[in-house]
Amino acid sequence: MFMEYLEVRGMIEIVKGELIHREILSQISSKTFWESHHHSASEKDINSFISKTYSIESYNEELSNPDNIYYLIYYLSLIHI
């Protein structure tokens, strides 16, 4: 089972996502989507999609739903945005 690997292994830590992680998930998702797809539509459309899909409120819903499971991987205990 995957759960047995949820421990610190050297410089990497895997953490199950919870409501306290909604802001960092929103930031990472928004930045990653923009960097990957900003050229595929107008800036207005991309920003509209990002604000709806990757908002803190959307992660409130996602992380509150027990059917959804998120994990965050920390390398050297840092996340760079």
Residue, then its C-alpha position, 0 to 999 in steps of 0.5 A: m500500500f502507498m501509505e507505507y511510503l509516507e515518511v521522510r526519506g532523506m531530503i524528501e517529505i510526502v505529506k497528505g494534503e489538508l485544508i491548511h494546504r489550500e493556499i499553496l496548492s492554489q499558488i502552485s496550480s495557478k503558476t504551473f497552468w499559466e506557464s504551461h498554457h498561457h500561449s494557448a488562449s487569450e490572457k483574459d481567458i486563461n486568467s478567468f480559467i485559473s481564477k475559477t479552477y485553482s482558487i482557494e475556494s475550489y481547493n476548500e471544496e476539493l480538500s473537504n471531499p473525502d473522495n479526493i486525495y492530495y499529496l504534497i512533496y517537499y524537497l529540502s522542506l522548501i517549496h519554491i513558487 
